[in-house]
């Protein structure tokens, strides 16, 4: 038997033991609290993503303009070099 996550009957045994130790109402409260915590976590991460998107949009246009100016400068400073390739026929 491979050590790892519980399978089928092992889950049933774990649930029965948890029910006996904590009781039905306490397990329901734990489930409710866990669900609420997960929901709040998702809402907060969604809010942070929105803030990041807004910040990227604000910074993005300025960043794009600065990048365009730098690229123009790099092109103006570039050196033209002839490449020698063998003639193939």
N, C-alpha and C positions, 0 to 999 in steps of 0.2 A: 504494500500500500504506500502510495506517495504522500509525503507530508506536504501540506498546503492548506488551501481553503476547505472548509467542511463541505461535504456533499450530502444530498438527499436526507437520509435518516439522521445524520449527524446534526443537521439544522433543526430537525424536529426535536431531538433530544435537548439541544441548546435552548430552544424556545420553551419547552416544558420546564426546564430548570429555571430559566429566567422568570417564568410565570409563577413558579412556586416561591422563588426568593422575593420577588418584588410585588406580586399581586397584580391583578388586572387593571385596577384604576391607576396605579402608579406607572405601569408600563404605557398606558394610554396617555398619561401626562407627559412622560418622557418622549413619546412619539410626536405629540403635539408641539412640545418645546423644540424638538429637533427640526420639525417641519418649518416652524416659525423662524428659527435661526438660519436655515438654508434659504428661505424666501428673502430675509433681510440681507443676507450675503449677496444673493443674486441682484437685488435692487441696488445695493451699494456699488457692486462691480459694474453694473450697467451705467450708473451715474458717473463713475470714474471714466468709463470708456467715452461717454458723451463729452465730458470735460476735455479729455485728450483730443477728441476729434475737433472740438471747437478751437482748442489751442493750436492744433496743427493747421487748421484753416487760416487762423490769424497769422501764424508764423510762416505758413506755406507760401503765401504770395511774396512776402519780403524775401524769403529764402530763395525762391525761384528767380526773382529779379537780381539778387546778388550773384547767384550761380550764372545767370546769363551774362552779366557784366564780366565775371571772371573768365568765362569761356571766350568772350570776345577778346579779352586781353591776351589770353593764351594763344588764340589764333593769330593775333597781330604779331606776337613775339615768336611765332613758329618759324623754323628754318626749312627751306625747300631743299630736299636732297634727291638727286637722281638715283633711281634704282636701276641696276643693271641686271637684266634677266637674259638668259640664253635664248636665242631665237629658236623656236620649235616649229617644225613644218611637218 
